[in-house]
């Protein structure tokens, strides 16, 4: 990978690739596909969170991923997505993935939830999970029960950028 000579840019690119590689354990080796899944799930999650939790989560994302997270976000519409069920949540994600190569929203969620569990602080994720509707929270917990993927990269339980 080429170096920009700017440490924080190189670090966020490297970390984003690590996240996408980990997601590839579930979604396959196409990083473009993983990137679209990451953005679709993060947008659906962001749209369920209160503004302050949206900001707290973003602070723990790599800078590049943080930009994807906030892409097209309108805080005036925050919390207007009144998704209450897992089915509605997955349908929302599937709508964002409809132009992608075939990928199920549930697989995209599993991959993203797993990478968040692996890289975002447990305290922050605990707060987020408590905010989510029960069905979505239970789905995430079922994903959390699965060990993190083996990628060859050193594991980090919490990452700050």
Phi and psi restraints in degrees (value plus and minus 20) as a CYANA .aco file:
   2 UNK   PHI     -93.9   -53.9
   2 UNK   PSI     134.0   174.0
   3 UNK   PHI    -126.7   -86.7
   3 UNK   PSI     115.0   155.0
   4 UNK   PHI    -101.4   -61.4
   4 UNK   PSI     -37.4     2.6
   5 UNK   PHI      65.8   105.8
   5 UNK   PSI     -20.1    19.9
   6 UNK   PHI    -134.9   -94.9
   6 UNK   PSI      89.8   129.8
   7 UNK   PHI     -72.5   -32.5
   7 UNK   PSI     -68.6   -28.6
   8 UNK   PHI     -88.2   -48.2
   8 UNK   PSI     -49.4    -9.4
   9 UNK   PHI     -90.9   -50.9
   9 UNK   PSI     -66.2   -26.2
  10 UNK   PHI     -80.0   -40.0
  10 UNK   PSI     -61.2   -21.2
  11 UNK   PHI     -84.7   -44.7
  11 UNK   PSI     -64.2   -24.2
  12 UNK   PHI     -88.7   -48.7
  12 UNK   PSI     -55.2   -15.2
  13 UNK   PHI     -86.2   -46.2
  13 UNK   PSI     -66.0   -26.0
  14 UNK   PHI     -81.1   -41.1
  14 UNK   PSI     -66.5   -26.5
  15 UNK   PHI     -85.6   -45.6
  15 UNK   PSI     -59.8   -19.8
  16 UNK   PHI     -81.9   -41.9
  16 UNK   PSI     -61.7   -21.7
  17 UNK   PHI     -82.6   -42.6
  17 UNK   PSI     -58.2   -18.2
  18 UNK   PHI     -81.6   -41.6
  18 UNK   PSI     -66.6   -26.6
  19 UNK   PHI     -79.6   -39.6
  19 UNK   PSI     -67.0   -27.0
  20 UNK   PHI     -85.2   -45.2
  20 UNK   PSI     -57.7   -17.7
  21 UNK   PHI     -82.0   -42.0
  21 UNK   PSI     -62.8   -22.8
  22 UNK   PHI     -83.7   -43.7
  22 UNK   PSI     -61.3   -21.3
  23 UNK   PHI     -83.9   -43.9
  23 UNK   PSI     -51.8   -11.8
  24 UNK   PHI     -81.7   -41.7
  24 UNK   PSI     -40.6    -0.6
  25 UNK   PHI     -84.1   -44.1
  25 UNK   PSI     -47.6    -7.6
  26 UNK   PHI    -118.5   -78.5
  26 UNK   PSI     -59.9   -19.9
  27 UNK   PHI    -119.9   -79.9
  27 UNK   PSI     -30.6     9.4
  28 UNK   PHI      83.6   123.6
  28 UNK   PSI     150.0   190.0
  29 UNK   PHI     -95.7   -55.7
  29 UNK   PSI     -25.7    14.3
  30 UNK   PHI     -94.6   -54.6
  30 UNK   PSI      85.2   125.2
  31 UNK   PHI     -87.0   -47.0
  31 UNK   PSI     -48.9    -8.9
  32 UNK   PHI     -82.8   -42.8
  32 UNK   PSI     -61.4   -21.4
  33 UNK   PHI     -84.1   -44.1
  33 UNK   PSI     -64.6   -24.6
  34 UNK   PHI     -83.5   -43.5
  34 UNK   PSI     -58.3   -18.3
  35 UNK   PHI     -83.0   -43.0
  35 UNK   PSI     -63.5   -23.5
  36 UNK   PHI     -84.9   -44.9
  36 UNK   PSI     -59.2   -19.2
  37 UNK   PHI     -84.3   -44.3
  37 UNK   PSI     -63.2   -23.2
  38 UNK   PHI     -78.4   -38.4
  38 UNK   PSI     -67.2   -27.2
  39 UNK   PHI     -86.7   -46.7
  39 UNK   PSI     -62.0   -22.0
  40 UNK   PHI     -82.6   -42.6
  40 UNK   PSI     -64.9   -24.9
  41 UNK   PHI     -92.1   -52.1
  41 UNK   PSI     -62.6   -22.6
  42 UNK   PHI     -81.3   -41.3
  42 UNK   PSI     -58.8   -18.8
  43 UNK   PHI     -84.5   -44.5
  43 UNK   PSI     -62.9   -22.9
  44 UNK   PHI     -85.0   -45.0
  44 UNK   PSI     -60.2   -20.2
  45 UNK   PHI     -86.4   -46.4
  45 UNK   PSI     -67.9   -27.9
  46 UNK   PHI     -75.9   -35.9
  46 UNK   PSI     -59.6   -19.6
  47 UNK   PHI     -91.5   -51.5
  47 UNK   PSI     -33.0     7.0
  48 UNK   PHI    -114.3   -74.3
  48 UNK   PSI     -36.4     3.6
  49 UNK   PHI    -113.0   -73.0
  49 UNK   PSI     128.3   168.3
  50 UNK   PHI     -83.9   -43.9
  50 UNK   PSI     137.2   177.2
  51 UNK   PHI     -75.7   -35.7
  51 UNK   PSI     -62.7   -22.7
  52 UNK   PHI     -86.3   -46.3
  52 UNK   PSI     -56.3   -16.3
  53 UNK   PHI     -92.7   -52.7
  53 UNK   PSI     -52.3   -12.3
  54 UNK   PHI     -78.2   -38.2
  54 UNK   PSI     -64.6   -24.6
  55 UNK   PHI     -87.9   -47.9
  55 UNK   PSI     -62.8   -22.8
  56 UNK   PHI     -81.5   -41.5
  56 UNK   PSI     -63.2   -23.2
  57 UNK   PHI     -83.8   -43.8
  57 UNK   PSI     -64.0   -24.0
  58 UNK   PHI     -79.1   -39.1
  58 UNK   PSI     -52.3   -12.3
  59 UNK   PHI     -85.4   -45.4
  59 UNK   PSI     -38.3     1.7
  60 UNK   PHI    -122.3   -82.3
  60 UNK   PSI     -15.7    24.3
  61 UNK   PHI    -114.6   -74.6
  61 UNK   PSI     129.6   169.6
  62 UNK   PHI     -77.0   -37.0
  62 UNK   PSI     128.6   168.6
  63 UNK   PHI     -73.6   -33.6
  63 UNK   PSI     -62.9   -22.9
  64 UNK   PHI     -84.0   -44.0
  64 UNK   PSI     -63.3   -23.3
  65 UNK   PHI     -87.3   -47.3
  65 UNK   PSI     -56.6   -16.6
  66 UNK   PHI     -79.0   -39.0
  66 UNK   PSI     -60.3   -20.3
  67 UNK   PHI     -82.5   -42.5
  67 UNK   PSI     -61.2   -21.2
  68 UNK   PHI     -84.9   -44.9
  68 UNK   PSI     -59.5   -19.5
  69 UNK   PHI     -79.5   -39.5
  69 UNK   PSI     -62.6   -22.6
  70 UNK   PHI    -110.3   -70.3
  70 UNK   PSI     -25.8    14.2
  71 UNK   PHI     -75.4   -35.4
  71 UNK   PSI     106.1   146.1
  72 UNK   PHI      44.3    84.3
  72 UNK   PSI      -2.6    37.4
  73 UNK   PHI    -100.2   -60.2
  73 UNK   PSI     116.0   156.0
  74 UNK   PHI    -140.6  -100.6
  74 UNK   PSI      85.6   125.6
  75 UNK   PHI     -81.1   -41.1
  75 UNK   PSI     -39.8     0.2
  76 UNK   PHI     -88.5   -48.5
  76 UNK   PSI     -39.0     1.0
  77 UNK   PHI    -125.0   -85.0
  77 UNK   PSI     -11.1    28.9
  78 UNK   PHI     -77.6   -37.6
  78 UNK   PSI     121.3   161.3
  79 UNK   PHI      46.4    86.4
  79 UNK   PSI      -9.6    30.4
  80 UNK   PHI    -100.3   -60.3
  80 UNK   PSI     -38.6     1.4
  81 UNK   PHI     -98.0   -58.0
  81 UNK   PSI      79.2   119.2
  82 UNK   PHI    -111.4   -71.4
  82 UNK   PSI      21.6    61.6
  83 UNK   PHI     -77.5   -37.5
  83 UNK   PSI     107.6   147.6
  84 UNK   PHI    -138.8   -98.8
  84 UNK   PSI     -35.5     4.5
  85 UNK   PHI    -144.0  -104.0
  85 UNK   PSI     140.7   180.7
  86 UNK   PHI     -82.6   -42.6
  86 UNK   PSI     -59.8   -19.8
  87 UNK   PHI     -79.9   -39.9
  87 UNK   PSI     -64.8   -24.8
  88 UNK   PHI     -83.8   -43.8
  88 UNK   PSI     -61.3   -21.3
  89 UNK   PHI     -81.3   -41.3
  89 UNK   PSI     -67.5   -27.5
  90 UNK   PHI     -87.5   -47.5
  90 UNK   PSI     -55.3   -15.3
  91 UNK   PHI     -84.8   -44.8
  91 UNK   PSI     -60.2   -20.2
  92 UNK   PHI     -80.0   -40.0
  92 UNK   PSI     -65.1   -25.1
  93 UNK   PHI     -87.1   -47.1
  93 UNK   PSI     -64.0   -24.0
  94 UNK   PHI     -79.3   -39.3
  94 UNK   PSI     -56.1   -16.1
  95 UNK   PHI     -81.5   -41.5
  95 UNK   PSI     -54.1   -14.1
  96 UNK   PHI     -97.1   -57.1
  96 UNK   PSI     -40.6    -0.6
  97 UNK   PHI    -119.4   -79.4
  97 UNK   PSI     -20.1    19.9
  98 UNK   PHI     -79.2   -39.2
  98 UNK   PSI     -45.4    -5.4
  99 UNK   PHI    -116.2   -76.2
  99 UNK   PSI     -12.0    28.0
 100 UNK   PHI    -112.0   -72.0
 100 UNK   PSI     146.1   186.1
 101 UNK   PHI     -76.7   -36.7
 101 UNK   PSI     133.1   173.1
 102 UNK   PHI     -68.7   -28.7
 102 UNK   PSI     104.8   144.8
 103 UNK   PHI    -175.6  -135.6
 103 UNK   PSI     110.2   150.2
 104 UNK   PHI    -100.0   -60.0
 104 UNK   PSI     123.7   163.7
 105 UNK   PHI     -82.2   -42.2
 105 UNK   PSI     -53.5   -13.5
 106 UNK   PHI     -86.1   -46.1
 106 UNK   PSI     -58.9   -18.9
 107 UNK   PHI     -86.6   -46.6
 107 UNK   PSI     -61.0   -21.0
 108 UNK   PHI     -80.5   -40.5
 108 UNK   PSI     -64.5   -24.5
 109 UNK   PHI     -81.5   -41.5
 109 UNK   PSI     -65.8   -25.8
 110 UNK   PHI     -77.4   -37.4
 110 UNK   PSI     -65.2   -25.2
 111 UNK   PHI     -85.0   -45.0
 111 UNK   PSI     -64.9   -24.9
 112 UNK   PHI     -90.9   -50.9
 112 UNK   PSI     -65.8   -25.8
 113 UNK   PHI     -80.2   -40.2
 113 UNK   PSI     -59.0   -19.0
 114 UNK   PHI     -83.6   -43.6
 114 UNK   PSI     -64.4   -24.4
 115 UNK   PHI     -88.8   -48.8
 115 UNK   PSI     -55.9   -15.9
 116 UNK   PHI     -85.3   -45.3
 116 UNK   PSI     -63.3   -23.3
 117 UNK   PHI     -78.7   -38.7
 117 UNK   PSI     -55.7   -15.7
 118 UNK   PHI     -97.5   -57.5
 118 UNK   PSI     -49.6    -9.6
 119 UNK   PHI    -140.0  -100.0
 119 UNK   PSI     -35.2     4.8
 120 UNK   PHI    -124.4   -84.4
 120 UNK   PSI     123.7   163.7
 121 UNK   PHI     -75.4   -35.4
 121 UNK   PSI     120.0   160.0
 122 UNK   PHI     -81.1   -41.1
 122 UNK   PSI     -56.3   -16.3
 123 UNK   PHI     -82.4   -42.4
 123 UNK   PSI     -65.5   -25.5
 124 UNK   PHI     -85.8   -45.8
 124 UNK   PSI     -63.8   -23.8
 125 UNK   PHI     -85.1   -45.1
 125 UNK   PSI     -54.7   -14.7
 126 UNK   PHI     -80.8   -40.8
 126 UNK   PSI     -62.5   -22.5
 127 UNK   PHI     -83.3   -43.3
 127 UNK   PSI     -63.8   -23.8
 128 UNK   PHI     -84.0   -44.0
 128 UNK   PSI     -66.4   -26.4
 129 UNK   PHI     -80.9   -40.9
 129 UNK   PSI     -55.2   -15.2
 130 UNK   PHI     -87.5   -47.5
 130 UNK   PSI     -46.9    -6.9
 131 UNK   PHI     -97.4   -57.4
 131 UNK   PSI     -51.0   -11.0
 132 UNK   PHI     -89.0   -49.0
 132 UNK   PSI     130.3   170.3
 133 UNK   PHI     -76.2   -36.2
 133 UNK   PSI     130.0   170.0
 134 UNK   PHI     -74.4   -34.4
 134 UNK   PSI     -63.4   -23.4
 135 UNK   PHI     -81.6   -41.6
 135 UNK   PSI     -61.0   -21.0
 136 UNK   PHI     -90.0   -50.0
 136 UNK   PSI     -62.6   -22.6
 137 UNK   PHI     -79.3   -39.3
 137 UNK   PSI     -64.7   -24.7
 138 UNK   PHI     -85.7   -45.7
 138 UNK   PSI     -58.7   -18.7
 139 UNK   PHI     -80.8   -40.8
 139 UNK   PSI     -66.2   -26.2
 140 UNK   PHI     -81.7   -41.7
 140 UNK   PSI     -62.6   -22.6
 141 UNK   PHI     -81.9   -41.9
 141 UNK   PSI     -55.0   -15.0
 142 UNK   PHI     -86.5   -46.5
 142 UNK   PSI     -53.6   -13.6
 143 UNK   PHI     -90.8   -50.8
 143 UNK   PSI     -59.3   -19.3
 144 UNK   PHI     -84.8   -44.8
 144 UNK   PSI     -43.6    -3.6
 145 UNK   PHI     -93.8   -53.8
 145 UNK   PSI     -34.4     5.6
 146 UNK   PHI    -108.2   -68.2
 146 UNK   PSI     112.7   152.7
 147 UNK   PHI     -80.2   -40.2
 147 UNK   PSI     130.9   170.9
 148 UNK   PHI     -82.8   -42.8
 148 UNK   PSI     132.3   172.3
 149 UNK   PHI     -86.7   -46.7
 149 UNK   PSI     133.0   173.0
 150 UNK   PHI    -112.6   -72.6
 150 UNK   PSI      98.0   138.0
 151 UNK   PHI    -139.4   -99.4
 151 UNK   PSI     -28.9    11.1
 152 UNK   PHI      70.6   110.6
 152 UNK   PSI     -30.3     9.7
 153 UNK   PHI    -110.4   -70.4
 153 UNK   PSI     128.5   168.5
 154 UNK   PHI     -82.3   -42.3
 154 UNK   PSI     114.4   154.4
 155 UNK   PHI     -94.6   -54.6
 155 UNK   PSI     121.2   161.2
 156 UNK   PHI    -147.6  -107.6
 156 UNK   PSI     105.8   145.8
 157 UNK   PHI    -104.1   -64.1
 157 UNK   PSI     -40.5    -0.5
 158 UNK   PHI    -170.0  -130.0
 158 UNK   PSI     112.6   152.6
 159 UNK   PHI    -147.8  -107.8
 159 UNK   PSI     114.7   154.7
 160 UNK   PHI    -140.6  -100.6
 160 UNK   PSI     122.5   162.5
